[in-house]
């Protein structure tokens, strides 16, 4: 199976809308259920400065998404990027997250000169934690009652990867 990673385009709105409708994706991110298609259309049409949105494709079908956010308006944080990722349910565990992470880290370290990449991941997301640790992310702390999910509060780890 060949996984291609590229920058997201406005024409990807339907595919991203589909990914973020999945209950497991909503449960694993800070997104709310029942996203509007127009939300994705607008996000892709007018991305803010410093936002790099990548998609993973298998045979031209978008099966995953990773966003790398930087803060160009905050010079003292110019070396820091933050990531968030989602993979369609039926494509989890098949290398999509790995392909997205490889592409994002290449972009971050070799083209944007970022030396700190950070993320938050729910403490019960064992697969996500394992992926991030494989790429050198380390747990820096635990955010207790980080987010409200499915009727209760959940904790999240703060993780980061430092380069150089």
VENHUUR-V55860 format. One line per field, one symbol per residue. ss: DSSP state (H for helix, E for strand, C for the rest). Layout:
ss = ???
This chain:
ss = CCEEEEECCHHHHHHHHHHCCCHHHHHHCCCCCCCCHHHHHHHHHCCCCCEEEEEEEECCEEEEEEEEEECCCCHHHCCEEEEEEEECHHHCCCCHHHHHHHHHHHHHHHCCCCCEEEEEEECCCHHHHHHHHHCCCEEEEEEEEEEEECCEEEEEEEEEEECC
